Amino acid sequence: MICHLLGLVGFIGPLIIWLIKKDQSPVVDREAKKALNFQLTVLIAWIAGFVLCFVIIGFVLLPLIWLFWLIFTILAAVKTNSGEDYKYPFAITFLK
């Protein structure tokens, strides 16, 4: 759950948890990879949205990306805390 919640401050939190705990717990390894993949996907979306601000559409996309990121990060933390396996929608798999 901590991996998902640390995603609220960026991809560095899940990255640190994954690097420290990946060999100690397969569950933490799996969940940290999911959180990290999602945070990196959102980072790419933020960069694309910022670039698209030059053609005005980015001003609409950035709030939607922010809302999407917030809702799914909190949803993942809640589901993981209750013991369920959560898969982020639209997350690019960088780490398997």
C-alpha positions, 0 to 999 in steps of 0.5 A: 500500500505504501508503494502506491501512496508514495506515488502521490509524491512522484515516481521516486517513492515507489522506485526506492521501495522497489529497490530496497524491498524487491528481494525480500518480498514478492508481493512488495516487488510486484506491487512496487513494479505496478506503482512505478510503471503507472507513475512513469506512464503518468509522467510521460502523459504530463510531458505530452500534456505540457507540450500540447499546451502550445496548441491549447489542447494541453490545458484541457488534458493536464487537469484530466491527467491529474484527476486520473492520476489521483483517483487511480493512485488512491484506488490502488492503495485502498485495493492493495490494503484490503488484500486485493490484486489491483491492475492500473488501467492504461499503465505501460509495462516498463518493469516486468 
